[in-house]
Amino acid sequence: MRILTWSVDRILEEVEILDNNIKQYKAELYKMCWYMRGGMTLEEVYLLGPEDREIINGIVKENLKTTKKSGLPFF
């Protein structure tokens, strides 16, 4: 059995890192919902696996690029 030997400061640093990771994850999910414009609920997006999120984000980026090139409004 391994005993943790981190100091309180090191634990607090790790908590802050994990908290930031969670915030980035949530931001990614909220953006995905916004881009889907009601095509997926937040609950459905939370259930997606990493590979599916990556694929959808790729599609979004591709569509943004196409929209910019065409000059059509995106919003």
Steps between C-alpha positions, in 0.01 A plus 500: 500500500631839403466791740460851360782725602392821332507821698184701548630754248555226239151363561351848456695544174361170372146600599541826307626310193207261514255787551637675190469176301136472601434860398658440157297182457176680587583787264558249219164336568309829520654620174408173336137544610499856370638395162246219476221759543268263683610191310633357826415578858766563762411166658557321168832677447615399849438137402727518193835328518828679422517363144148619416569845645818522294313406181222754565752773581679422173174535308429832673847635412461384141159669472634822652782502246257440214269774626786751521616416146148531358427827677164370620384604847566242767306652786 
